[in-house]
């Protein structure tokens, strides 16, 4: 699908709001774009980034997967999807530790390593 001027303009405006920290306006603009079926892999990835920053991991995962449906070679979406799943795995182990009081030695090491990996930023 060739990008239209409108798609590019709306995406760039949403990206600017995202970079300025206005995640709500950026997300609303992207949702309007998607509802009008003017979506692109980049618009879905940006939506995923917004949702990731808001700790809405399931929604971010879906957005990155949608970006990959459009472009399976989108390395940034693959990277960001991996970060979401890393965060989900970490949260699962942290919840287990809270429920159980402690983790097995192996799971404790795994959690420690996962927490170190969390320092990776979204590109």
N, CA, C and O atoms as a printed pandas DataFrame, in Angstrom:
     atom_number atom_name residue_name chain_id  residue_number  x_coord  y_coord  z_coord
0              1         N          UNK        A               1    0.846   -1.176    0.000
1              2        CA          UNK        A               1    0.000    0.000    0.000
2              3         C          UNK        A               1    0.892    1.239    0.000
3              4         O          UNK        A               1    1.762    1.382    0.859
4              5         N          UNK        A               2    0.679    2.115   -0.943
5              6        CA          UNK        A               2    1.449    3.348   -1.020
6              7         C          UNK        A               2    0.912    4.345   -0.001
7              8         O          UNK        A               2   -0.297    4.509    0.163
8              9         N          UNK        A               3    1.835    4.997    0.669
9             10        CA          UNK        A               3    1.428    5.991    1.660
10            11         C          UNK        A               3    0.889    7.227    0.973
11            12         O          UNK        A               3    1.469    7.725    0.007
12            13         N          UNK        A               4   -0.213    7.707    1.477
13            14        CA          UNK        A               4   -0.755    8.950    0.951
14            15         C          UNK        A               4   -0.149   10.112    1.731
15            16         O          UNK        A               4    0.447    9.929    2.792
16            17         N          UNK        A               5   -0.314   11.287    1.189
17            18        CA          UNK        A               5    0.181   12.481    1.869
18            19         C          UNK        A               5   -0.526   12.650    3.213
19            20         O          UNK        A               5    0.092   13.046    4.201
20            21         N          UNK        A               6   -1.821   12.348    3.242
21            22        CA          UNK        A               6   -2.580   12.464    4.491
22            23         C          UNK        A               6   -2.049   11.500    5.546
23            24         O          UNK        A               6   -1.876   11.876    6.706
24            25         N          UNK        A               7   -1.790   10.253    5.141
25            26        CA          UNK        A               7   -1.245    9.276    6.084
26            27         C          UNK        A               7    0.049    9.786    6.694
27            28         O          UNK        A               7    0.232    9.759    7.911
28            29         N          UNK        A               8    0.935   10.247    5.839
29            30        CA          UNK        A               8    2.237   10.709    6.304
30            31         C          UNK        A               8    2.095   11.920    7.214
31            32         O          UNK        A               8    2.779   12.014    8.234
32            33         N          UNK        A               9    1.226   12.835    6.858
33            34        CA          UNK        A               9    1.030   14.048    7.650
34            35         C          UNK        A               9    0.475   13.717    9.036
35            36         O          UNK        A               9    0.963   14.232   10.042
36            37         N          UNK        A              10   -0.532   12.868    9.085
37            38        CA          UNK        A              10   -1.133   12.495   10.369
38            39         C          UNK        A              10   -0.126   11.730   11.216
39            40         O          UNK        A              10   -0.020   11.960   12.421
40            41         N          UNK        A              11    0.608   10.823   10.590
41            42        CA          UNK        A              11    1.621   10.057   11.319
42            43         C          UNK        A              11    2.685   10.989   11.901
43            44         O          UNK        A              11    3.041   10.866   13.074
44            45         N          UNK        A              12    3.187   11.906   11.100
45            46        CA          UNK        A              12    4.232   12.823   11.571
46            47         C          UNK        A              12    3.726   13.699   12.714
47            48         O          UNK        A              12    4.467   13.987   13.654
48            49         N          UNK        A              13    2.473   14.118   12.634
49            50        CA          UNK        A              13    1.907   14.927   13.713
50            51         C          UNK        A              13    1.788   14.093   14.992
51            52         O          UNK        A              13    2.119   14.567   16.079
52            53         N          UNK        A              14    1.319   12.861   14.858
53            54        CA          UNK        A              14    1.213   11.975   16.021
54            55         C          UNK        A              14    2.596   11.703   16.612
55            56         O          UNK        A              14    2.759   11.653   17.831
56            57         N          UNK        A              15    3.576   11.530   15.750
57            58        CA          UNK        A              15    4.943   11.287   16.216
58            59         C          UNK        A              15    5.471   12.484   17.005
59            60         O          UNK        A              15    6.141   12.310   18.024
60            61         N          UNK        A              16    5.174   13.688   16.542
61            62        CA          UNK        A              16    5.607   14.883   17.269
62            63         C          UNK        A              16    4.955   14.956   18.647
63            64         O          UNK        A              16    5.618   15.282   19.631
64            65         N          UNK        A              17    3.667   14.653   18.720
65            66        CA          UNK        A              17    2.991   14.643   20.026
66            67         C          UNK        A              17    3.622   13.599   20.941
67            68         O          UNK        A              17    3.823   13.842   22.131
68            69         N          UNK        A              18    3.928   12.445   20.376
69            70        CA          UNK        A              18    4.581   11.381   21.149
70            71         C          UNK        A              18    5.915   11.875   21.699
71            72         O          UNK        A              18    6.204   11.703   22.883
72            73         N          UNK        A              19    6.716   12.480   20.851
73            74        CA          UNK        A              19    8.035   12.960   21.267
74            75         C          UNK        A              19    7.935   14.077   22.299
75            76         O          UNK        A              19    8.832   14.241   23.126
76            77         N          UNK        A              20    6.851   14.844   22.255
77            78        CA          UNK        A              20    6.634   15.915   23.227
78            79         C          UNK        A              20    6.008   15.399   24.520
79            80         O          UNK        A              20    5.863   16.147   25.487
80            81         N          UNK        A              21    5.641   14.121   24.535
81            82        CA          UNK        A              21    5.068   13.529   25.738
82            83         C          UNK        A              21    3.560   13.573   25.810
83            84         O          UNK        A              21    2.982   13.165   26.818
84            85         N          UNK        A              22    2.904   14.058   24.764
85            86        CA          UNK        A              22    1.440   14.096   24.742
86            87         C          UNK        A              22    0.937   12.774   24.159
87            88         O          UNK        A              22    0.511   12.701   23.006
88            89         N          UNK        A              23    0.999   11.745   24.984
89            90        CA          UNK        A              23    0.670   10.400   24.523
90            91         C          UNK        A              23   -0.807   10.247   24.197
91            92         O          UNK        A              23   -1.167    9.526   23.267
92            93         N          UNK        A              24   -1.661   10.919   24.953
93            94        CA          UNK        A              24   -3.100   10.814   24.719
94            95         C          UNK        A              24   -3.478   11.347   23.341
95            96         O          UNK        A              24   -4.192   10.680   22.592
96            97         N          UNK        A              25   -3.007   12.536   23.005
97            98        CA          UNK        A              25   -3.333   13.121   21.702
98            99         C          UNK        A              25   -2.736   12.291   20.576
99           100         O          UNK        A              25   -3.382   12.072   19.551
100          101         N          UNK        A              26   -1.514   11.834   20.762
101          102        CA          UNK        A              26   -0.868   11.006   19.739
102          103         C          UNK        A              26   -1.669    9.725   19.514
103          104         O          UNK        A              26   -1.902    9.327   18.373
104          105         N          UNK        A              27   -2.085    9.087   20.594
105          106        CA          UNK        A              27   -2.853    7.845   20.467
106          107         C          UNK        A              27   -4.205    8.096   19.803
107          108         O          UNK        A              27   -4.634    7.316   18.953
108          109         N          UNK        A              28   -4.867    9.166   20.181
109          110        CA          UNK        A              28   -6.165    9.478   19.568
110          111         C          UNK        A              28   -6.015    9.692   18.061
111          112         O          UNK        A              28   -6.835    9.218   17.275
112          113         N          UNK        A              29   -4.978   10.399   17.673
113          114        CA          UNK        A              29   -4.753   10.662   16.250
114          115         C          UNK        A              29   -4.476    9.356   15.494
115          116         O          UNK        A              29   -4.991    9.148   14.396
116          117         N          UNK        A              30   -3.673    8.495   16.079
117          118        CA          UNK        A              30   -3.375    7.211   15.432
118          119         C          UNK        A              30   -4.623    6.339   15.347
119          120         O          UNK        A              30   -4.842    5.668   14.339
120          121         N          UNK        A              31   -5.436    6.345   16.390
121          122        CA          UNK        A              31   -6.669    5.552   16.356
122          123         C          UNK        A              31   -7.608    6.042   15.260
123          124         O          UNK        A              31   -8.253    5.237   14.588
124          125         N          UNK        A              32   -7.688    7.358   15.078
125          126        CA          UNK        A              32   -8.514    7.899   13.985
126          127         C          UNK        A              32   -7.974    7.439   12.630
127          128         O          UNK        A              32   -8.734    7.072   11.734
128          129         N          UNK        A              33   -6.670    7.465   12.504
129          130        CA          UNK        A              33   -6.030    7.020   11.265
130          131         C          UNK        A              33   -6.365    5.552   10.997
131          132         O          UNK        A              33   -6.690    5.176    9.871
132          133         N          UNK        A              34   -6.282    4.737   12.033
133          134        CA          UNK        A              34   -6.547    3.305   11.884
134          135         C          UNK        A              34   -8.018    3.034   11.583
135          136         O          UNK        A              34   -8.338    2.157   10.780
136          137         N          UNK        A              35   -8.909    3.780   12.220
137          138        CA          UNK        A              35  -10.340    3.600   11.959
138          139         C          UNK        A              35  -10.696    3.926   10.508
139          140         O          UNK        A              35  -11.619    3.347    9.936
140          141         N          UNK        A              36   -9.958    4.849    9.934
141          142        CA          UNK        A              36  -10.191    5.224    8.532
142          143         C          UNK        A              36   -9.445    4.300    7.574
143          144         O          UNK        A              36   -9.421    4.532    6.365
144          145         N          UNK        A              37   -8.842    3.261    8.121
145          146        CA          UNK        A              37   -8.079    2.276    7.349
146          147         C          UNK        A              37   -6.944    2.924    6.564
147          148         O          UNK        A              37   -6.646    2.536    5.435
148          149         N          UNK        A              38   -6.317    3.918    7.187
149          150        CA          UNK        A              38   -5.152    4.583    6.608
150          151         C          UNK        A              38   -3.897    4.207    7.397
151          152         O          UNK        A              38   -2.918    4.953    7.431
152          153         N          UNK        A              39   -3.949    3.043    8.025
153          154        CA          UNK        A              39   -2.856    2.617    8.883
154          155         C          UNK        A              39   -1.650    2.148    8.074
155          156         O          UNK        A              39   -1.759    1.761    6.911
156          157         N          UNK        A              40   -0.510    2.199    8.733
157          158        CA          UNK        A              40    0.757    1.754    8.158
158          159         C          UNK        A              40    1.506    0.973    9.236
159          160         O          UNK        A              40    1.148    1.051   10.411
160          161         N          UNK        A              41    2.524    0.234    8.859
161          162        CA          UNK        A              41    3.320   -0.440    9.895
162          163         C          UNK        A              41    3.888    0.557   10.907
163          164         O          UNK        A              41    3.948    0.271   12.103
164          165         N          UNK        A              42    4.302    1.721   10.424
165          166        CA          UNK        A              42    4.876    2.730   11.314
166          167         C          UNK        A              42    3.838    3.274   12.287
167          168         O          UNK        A              42    4.156    3.543   13.446
168          169         N          UNK        A              43    2.605    3.437   11.829
169          170        CA          UNK        A              43    1.573    3.959   12.731
170          171         C          UNK        A              43    1.247    2.940   13.816
171          172         O          UNK        A              43    1.004    3.310   14.965
172          173         N          UNK        A              44    1.240    1.668   13.459
173          174        CA          UNK        A              44    0.994    0.634   14.472
174          175         C          UNK        A              44    2.163    0.541   15.447
175          176         O          UNK        A              44    1.956    0.350   16.645
176          177         N          UNK        A              45    3.395    0.676   14.940
177          178        CA          UNK        A              45    4.556    0.623   15.827
178          179         C          UNK        A              45    4.540    1.797   16.798
179          180         O          UNK        A              45    4.828    1.629   17.983
180          181         N          UNK        A              46    4.207    2.979   16.303
181          182        CA          UNK        A              46    4.141    4.147   17.180
182          183         C          UNK        A              46    3.051    3.965   18.236
183          184         O          UNK        A              46    3.246    4.322   19.398
184          185         N          UNK        A              47    1.915    3.415   17.839
185          186        CA          UNK        A              47    0.857    3.139   18.812
186          187         C          UNK        A              47    1.363    2.156   19.869
187          188         O          UNK        A              47    1.100    2.327   21.059
188          189         N          UNK        A              48    2.082    1.138   19.434
189          190        CA          UNK        A              48    2.669    0.190   20.381
190          191         C          UNK        A              48    3.635    0.867   21.342
191          192         O          UNK        A              48    3.655    0.554   22.532
192          193         N          UNK        A              49    4.433    1.793   20.828
193          194        CA          UNK        A              49    5.373    2.522   21.688
194          195         C          UNK        A              49    4.630    3.333   22.749
195          196         O          UNK        A              49    5.035    3.373   23.910
196          197         N          UNK        A              50    3.546    3.973   22.338
197          198        CA          UNK        A              50    2.734    4.745   23.287
198          199         C          UNK        A              50    2.202    3.824   24.378
199          200         O          UNK        A              50    2.303    4.131   25.566
200          201         N          UNK        A              51    1.645    2.714   23.973
201          202        CA          UNK        A              51    1.051    1.780   24.929
202          203         C          UNK        A              51    2.117    1.156   25.829
203          204         O          UNK        A              51    1.871    0.916   27.011
204          205         N          UNK        A              52    3.279    0.899   25.280
205          206        CA          UNK        A              52    4.379    0.360   26.082
206          207         C          UNK        A              52    4.777    1.357   27.168
207          208         O          UNK        A              52    4.969    0.980   28.324
208          209         N          UNK        A              53    4.897    2.612   26.795
209          210        CA          UNK        A              53    5.268    3.639   27.776
210          211         C          UNK        A              53    4.223    3.783   28.870
211          212         O          UNK        A              53    4.539    4.206   29.982
212          213         N          UNK        A              54    2.982    3.433   28.562
213          214        CA          UNK        A              54    1.902    3.506   29.540
214          215         C          UNK        A              54    1.727    2.184   30.295
215          216         O          UNK        A              54    0.776    2.027   31.060
216          217         N          UNK        A              55    2.628    1.252   30.085
217          218        CA          UNK        A              55    2.576   -0.071   30.723
218          219         C          UNK        A              55    1.341   -0.874   30.316
219          220         O          UNK        A              55    0.902   -1.755   31.056
220          221         N          UNK        A              56    0.785   -0.576   29.155
221          222        CA          UNK        A              56   -0.350   -1.330   28.616
222          223         C          UNK        A              56    0.239   -2.389   27.681
223          224         O          UNK        A              56    0.163   -2.281   26.457
224          225         N          UNK        A              57    0.825   -3.409   28.297
225          226        CA          UNK        A              57    1.651   -4.350   27.556
226          227         C          UNK        A              57    0.864   -5.216   26.578
227          228         O          UNK        A              57    1.336   -5.471   25.470
228          229         N          UNK        A              58   -0.312   -5.668   26.960
229          230        CA          UNK        A              58   -1.105   -6.501   26.044
230          231         C          UNK        A              58   -1.496   -5.702   24.803
231          232         O          UNK        A              58   -1.448   -6.220   23.687
232          233         N          UNK        A              59   -1.880   -4.452   24.997
233          234        CA          UNK        A              59   -2.242   -3.597   23.861
234          235         C          UNK        A              59   -1.018   -3.320   22.989
235          236         O          UNK        A              59   -1.113   -3.335   21.762
236          237         N          UNK        A              60    0.125   -3.068   23.614
237          238        CA          UNK        A              60    1.357   -2.822   22.856
238          239         C          UNK        A              60    1.732   -4.056   22.043
239          240         O          UNK        A              60    2.135   -3.949   20.884
240          241         N          UNK        A              61    1.598   -5.216   22.654
241          242        CA          UNK        A              61    1.902   -6.461   21.945
242          243         C          UNK        A              61    1.028   -6.589   20.696
243          244         O          UNK        A              61    1.523   -6.948   19.628
244          245         N          UNK        A              62   -0.253   -6.300   20.826
245          246        CA          UNK        A              62   -1.161   -6.384   19.678
246          247         C          UNK        A              62   -0.785   -5.373   18.595
247          248         O          UNK        A              62   -0.844   -5.683   17.405
248          249         N          UNK        A              63   -0.401   -4.176   19.006
249          250        CA          UNK        A              63   -0.032   -3.150   18.026
250          251         C          UNK        A              63    1.220   -3.559   17.250
251          252         O          UNK        A              63    1.274   -3.401   16.030
252          253         N          UNK        A              64    2.221   -4.083   17.951
253          254        CA          UNK        A              64    3.438   -4.520   17.256
254          255         C          UNK        A              64    3.142   -5.693   16.325
255          256         O          UNK        A              64    3.698   -5.779   15.230
256          257         N          UNK        A              65    2.274   -6.587   16.759
257          258        CA          UNK        A              65    1.897   -7.704   15.890
258          259         C          UNK        A              65    1.171   -7.204   14.647
259          260         O          UNK        A              65    1.359   -7.743   13.556
260          261         N          UNK        A              66    0.348   -6.180   14.810
261          262        CA          UNK        A              66   -0.342   -5.608   13.656
262          263         C          UNK        A              66    0.673   -4.981   12.695
263          264         O          UNK        A              66    0.556   -5.131   11.478
264          265         N          UNK        A              67    1.652   -4.291   13.236
265          266        CA          UNK        A              67    2.707   -3.715   12.382
266          267         C          UNK        A              67    3.408   -4.818   11.601
267          268         O          UNK        A              67    3.727   -4.649   10.425
268          269         N          UNK        A              68    3.644   -5.939   12.256
269          270        CA          UNK        A              68    4.335   -7.052   11.597
270          271         C          UNK        A              68    3.457   -7.755   10.570
271          272         O          UNK        A              68    3.977   -8.381    9.647
272          273         N          UNK        A              69    2.139   -7.666   10.710
273          274        CA          UNK        A              69    1.248   -8.218    9.677
274          275         C          UNK        A              69    1.415   -7.438    8.374
275          276         O          UNK        A              69    1.312   -8.001    7.284
276          277         N          UNK        A              70    1.670   -6.148    8.500
277          278        CA          UNK        A              70    1.889   -5.315    7.319
278          279         C          UNK        A              70    3.295   -5.494    6.758
279          280         O          UNK        A              70    3.495   -5.476    5.544
280          281         N          UNK        A              71    4.260   -5.667    7.646
281          282        CA          UNK        A              71    5.652   -5.761    7.208
282          283         C          UNK        A              71    6.412   -6.696    8.143
283          284         O          UNK        A              71    6.900   -6.280    9.194
284          285         N          UNK        A              72    6.505   -7.955    7.750
285          286        CA          UNK        A              72    7.171   -8.962    8.582
286          287         C          UNK        A              72    8.671   -8.720    8.696
287          288         O          UNK        A              72    9.332   -9.357    9.516
288          289         N          UNK        A              73    9.217   -7.819    7.899
289          290        CA          UNK        A              73   10.645   -7.506    7.948
290          291         C          UNK        A              73   10.953   -6.260    8.767
291          292         O          UNK        A              73   12.076   -5.757    8.732
292          293         N          UNK        A              74    9.971   -5.764    9.498
293          294        CA          UNK        A              74   10.142   -4.553   10.306
294          295         C          UNK        A              74   10.925   -4.895   11.576
295          296         O          UNK        A              74   10.357   -5.348   12.570
296          297         N          UNK        A              75   12.213   -4.675   11.522
297          298        CA          UNK        A              75   13.099   -5.042   12.638
298          299         C          UNK        A              75   12.755   -4.300   13.928
299          300         O          UNK        A              75   12.862   -4.868   15.015
300          301         N          UNK        A              76   12.348   -3.050   13.819
301          302        CA          UNK        A              76   12.007   -2.289   15.021
302          303         C          UNK        A              76   10.786   -2.872   15.726
303          304         O          UNK        A              76   10.744   -2.931   16.955
304          305         N          UNK        A              77    9.799   -3.298   14.954
305          306        CA          UNK        A              77    8.617   -3.905   15.575
306          307         C          UNK        A              77    8.967   -5.238   16.225
307          308         O          UNK        A              77    8.458   -5.554   17.301
308          309         N          UNK        A              78    9.830   -6.025   15.584
309          310        CA          UNK        A              78   10.272   -7.281   16.209
310          311         C          UNK        A              78   11.003   -6.984   17.519
311          312         O          UNK        A              78   10.767   -7.644   18.532
312          313         N          UNK        A              79   11.882   -5.996   17.491
313          314        CA          UNK        A              79   12.636   -5.615   18.690
314          315         C          UNK        A              79   11.684   -5.180   19.807
315          316         O          UNK        A              79   11.810   -5.622   20.949
316          317         N          UNK        A              80   10.738   -4.316   19.466
317          318        CA          UNK        A              80    9.815   -3.797   20.471
318          319         C          UNK        A              80    8.890   -4.890   21.004
319          320         O          UNK        A              80    8.557   -4.901   22.190
320          321         N          UNK        A              81    8.479   -5.800   20.138
321          322        CA          UNK        A              81    7.660   -6.930   20.585
322          323         C          UNK        A              81    8.442   -7.786   21.579
323          324         O          UNK        A              81    7.887   -8.255   22.573
324          325         N          UNK        A              82    9.715   -7.984   21.310
325          326        CA          UNK        A              82   10.557   -8.741   22.245
326          327         C          UNK        A              82   10.648   -8.027   23.592
327          328         O          UNK        A              82   10.625   -8.675   24.639
328          329         N          UNK        A              83   10.752   -6.690   23.574
329          330        CA          UNK        A              83   10.799   -5.936   24.830
330          331         C          UNK        A              83    9.505   -6.086   25.624
331          332         O          UNK        A              83    9.534   -6.209   26.849
332          333         N          UNK        A              84    8.375   -6.076   24.930
333          334        CA          UNK        A              84    7.087   -6.271   25.608
334          335         C          UNK        A              84    7.064   -7.637   26.282
335          336         O          UNK        A              84    6.689   -7.760   27.448
336          337         N          UNK        A              85    7.462   -8.647   25.545
337          338        CA          UNK        A              85    7.413  -10.005   26.107
338          339         C          UNK        A              85    8.428  -10.179   27.227
339          340         O          UNK        A              85    8.188  -10.930   28.173
340          341         N          UNK        A              86    9.540   -9.502   27.128
341          342        CA          UNK        A              86   10.521   -9.500   28.208
342          343         C          UNK        A              86    9.903   -8.897   29.467
343          344         O          UNK        A              86   10.042   -9.445   30.560
344          345         N          UNK        A              87    9.227   -7.778   29.305
345          346        CA          UNK        A              87    8.577   -7.116   30.438
346          347         C          UNK        A              87    7.476   -8.000   31.020
347          348         O          UNK        A              87    7.318   -8.067   32.239
348          349         N          UNK        A              88    6.717   -8.677   30.163
349          350        CA          UNK        A              88    5.652   -9.558   30.643
350          351         C          UNK        A              88    6.230  -10.732   31.437
351          352         O          UNK        A              88    5.691  -11.110   32.477
352          353         N          UNK        A              89    7.315  -11.297   30.947
353          354        CA          UNK        A              89    7.961  -12.413   31.643
354          355         C          UNK        A              89    8.490  -11.961   33.000
355          356         O          UNK        A              89    8.348  -12.665   34.001
356          357         N          UNK        A              90    9.092  -10.793   33.021
357          358        CA          UNK        A              90    9.606  -10.244   34.272
358          359         C          UNK        A              90    8.468  -10.026   35.267
359          360         O          UNK        A              90    8.589  -10.368   36.443
360          361         N          UNK        A              91    7.377   -9.462   34.794
361          362        CA          UNK        A              91    6.229   -9.212   35.669
362          363         C          UNK        A              91    5.660  -10.520   36.220
363          364         O          UNK        A              91    5.234  -10.577   37.373
364          365         N          UNK        A              92    5.655  -11.556   35.405
365          366        CA          UNK        A              92    5.156  -12.855   35.861
366          367         C          UNK        A              92    6.016  -13.399   36.994
367          368         O          UNK        A              92    5.494  -13.888   37.996
368          369         N          UNK        A              93    7.331  -13.314   36.836
369          370        CA          UNK        A              93    8.224  -13.800   37.893
370          371         C          UNK        A              93    8.124  -12.939   39.152
371          372         O          UNK        A              93    8.214  -13.458   40.265
372          373         N          UNK        A              94    7.941  -11.650   38.985
373          374        CA          UNK        A              94    7.792  -10.779   40.154
374          375         C          UNK        A              94    6.492  -11.089   40.894
375          376         O          UNK        A              94    6.450  -11.068   42.124
376          377         N          UNK        A              95    5.445  -11.374   40.144
377          378        CA          UNK        A              95    4.172  -11.745   40.765
378          379         C          UNK        A              95    4.315  -13.076   41.499
379          380         O          UNK        A              95    3.801  -13.238   42.605
380          381         N          UNK        A              96    5.013  -14.024   40.883
381          382        CA          UNK        A              96    5.232  -15.321   41.529
382          383         C          UNK        A              96    6.003  -15.145   42.833
383          384         O          UNK        A              96    5.680  -15.773   43.841
384          385         N          UNK        A              97    7.017  -14.293   42.811
385          386        CA          UNK        A              97    7.801  -14.045   44.028
386          387         C          UNK        A              97    6.920  -13.440   45.118
387          388         O          UNK        A              97    7.032  -13.807   46.287
388          389         N          UNK        A              98    6.046  -12.515   44.734
389          390        CA          UNK        A              98    5.153  -11.888   45.711
390          391         C          UNK        A              98    4.172  -12.907   46.291
391          392         O          UNK        A              98    3.892  -12.894   47.490
392          393         N          UNK        A              99    3.658  -13.779   45.447
393          394        CA          UNK        A              99    2.681  -14.779   45.899
394          395         C          UNK        A              99    3.333  -15.883   46.730
395          396         O          UNK        A              99    2.775  -16.331   47.731
396          397         N          UNK        A             100    4.519  -16.314   46.304
397          398        CA          UNK        A             100    5.181  -17.450   46.946
398          399         C          UNK        A             100    6.096  -17.044   48.096
399          400         O          UNK        A             100    6.478  -17.877   48.917
400          401         N          UNK        A             101    6.440  -15.785   48.150
401          402        CA          UNK        A             101    7.367  -15.327   49.181
402          403         C          UNK        A             101    8.810  -15.382   48.723
403          404         O          UNK        A             101    9.627  -14.562   49.144
404          405         N          UNK        A             102    9.132  -16.331   47.871
405          406        CA          UNK        A             102   10.472  -16.425   47.295
406          407         C          UNK        A             102   10.410  -17.297   46.048
407          408         O          UNK        A             102    9.473  -18.071   45.849
408          409         N          UNK        A             103   11.417  -17.152   45.230
409          410        CA          UNK        A             103   11.518  -17.948   44.010
410          411         C          UNK        A             103   12.553  -19.046   44.206
411          412         O          UNK        A             103   13.387  -18.980   45.109
412          413         N          UNK        A             104   12.487  -20.048   43.352
413          414        CA          UNK        A             104   13.554  -21.048   43.350
414          415         C          UNK        A             104   14.851  -20.341   42.962
415          416         O          UNK        A             104   14.822  -19.239   42.416
416          417         N          UNK        A             105   15.960  -20.963   43.239
417          418        CA          UNK        A             105   17.259  -20.349   42.935
418          419         C          UNK        A             105   17.370  -20.023   41.444
419          420         O          UNK        A             105   17.847  -18.952   41.070
420          421         N          UNK        A             106   16.933  -20.941   40.611
421          422        CA          UNK        A             106   17.008  -20.724   39.165
422          423         C          UNK        A             106   16.131  -19.572   38.712
423          424         O          UNK        A             106   16.543  -18.756   37.886
424          425         N          UNK        A             107   14.919  -19.506   39.253
425          426        CA          UNK        A             107   14.016  -18.415   38.882
426          427         C          UNK        A             107   14.509  -17.074   39.414
427          428         O          UNK        A             107   14.312  -16.038   38.779
428          429         N          UNK        A             108   15.149  -17.095   40.579
429          430        CA          UNK        A             108   15.698  -15.852   41.137
430          431         C          UNK        A             108   16.816  -15.319   40.245
431          432         O          UNK        A             108   16.906  -14.113   40.012
432          433         N          UNK        A             109   17.658  -16.206   39.751
433          434        CA          UNK        A             109   18.727  -15.793   38.830
434          435         C          UNK        A             109   18.118  -15.274   37.534
435          436         O          UNK        A             109   18.551  -14.253   37.001
436          437         N          UNK        A             110   17.114  -15.982   37.032
437          438        CA          UNK        A             110   16.441  -15.551   35.808
438          439         C          UNK        A             110   15.830  -14.165   35.986
439          440         O          UNK        A             110   15.981  -13.306   35.117
440          441         N          UNK        A             111   15.149  -13.942   37.092
441          442        CA          UNK        A             111   14.546  -12.638   37.349
442          443         C          UNK        A             111   15.616  -11.554   37.412
443          444         O          UNK        A             111   15.435  -10.469   36.859
444          445         N          UNK        A             112   16.714  -11.838   38.075
445          446        CA          UNK        A             112   17.800  -10.867   38.161
446          447         C          UNK        A             112   18.319  -10.506   36.768
447          448         O          UNK        A             112   18.548   -9.333   36.475
448          449         N          UNK        A             113   18.499  -11.495   35.926
449          450        CA          UNK        A             113   18.986  -11.243   34.566
450          451         C          UNK        A             113   17.948  -10.478   33.737
451          452         O          UNK        A             113   18.297   -9.584   32.966
452          453         N          UNK        A             114   16.691  -10.833   33.900
453          454        CA          UNK        A             114   15.635  -10.123   33.178
454          455         C          UNK        A             114   15.574   -8.651   33.589
455          456         O          UNK        A             114   15.387   -7.772   32.748
456          457         N          UNK        A             115   15.732   -8.396   34.869
457          458        CA          UNK        A             115   15.715   -7.007   35.342
458          459         C          UNK        A             115   16.881   -6.214   34.759
459          460         O          UNK        A             115   16.736   -5.028   34.462
460          461         N          UNK        A             116   18.020   -6.851   34.595
461          462        CA          UNK        A             116   19.161   -6.176   33.966
462          463         C          UNK        A             116   18.867   -5.867   32.503
463          464         O          UNK        A             116   19.266   -4.821   31.992
464          465         N          UNK        A             117   18.175   -6.771   31.837
465          466        CA          UNK        A             117   17.823   -6.554   30.434
466          467         C          UNK        A             117   16.797   -5.437   30.258
467          468         O          UNK        A             117   16.690   -4.860   29.176
468          469         N          UNK        A             118   16.045   -5.130   31.308
469          470        CA          UNK        A             118   15.005   -4.102   31.223
470          471         C          UNK        A             118   15.580   -2.725   30.926
471          472         O          UNK        A             118   14.836   -1.807   30.584
472          473         N          UNK        A             119   16.859   -2.574   31.049
473          474        CA          UNK        A             119   17.482   -1.264   30.827
474          475         C          UNK        A             119   17.547   -0.889   29.353
475          476         O          UNK        A             119   17.980    0.212   29.015
476          477         N          UNK        A             120   17.126   -1.783   28.479
477          478        CA          UNK        A             120   17.108   -1.511   27.042
478          479         C          UNK        A             120   15.969   -0.545   26.746
479          480         O          UNK        A             120   14.874   -0.691   27.289
480          481         N          UNK        A             121   16.214    0.425   25.903
481          482        CA          UNK        A             121   15.199    1.432   25.568
482          483         C          UNK        A             121   14.563    1.134   24.218
483          484         O          UNK        A             121   15.148    0.457   23.372
484          485         N          UNK        A             122   13.362    1.649   24.034
485          486        CA          UNK        A             122   12.707    1.553   22.731
486          487         C          UNK        A             122   13.479    2.400   21.730
487          488         O          UNK        A             122   13.847    3.537   22.027
488          489         N          UNK        A             123   13.725    1.855   20.552
489          490        CA          UNK        A             123   14.409    2.676   19.531
490          491         C          UNK        A             123   13.456    3.705   18.945
491          492         O          UNK        A             123   13.847    4.484   18.076
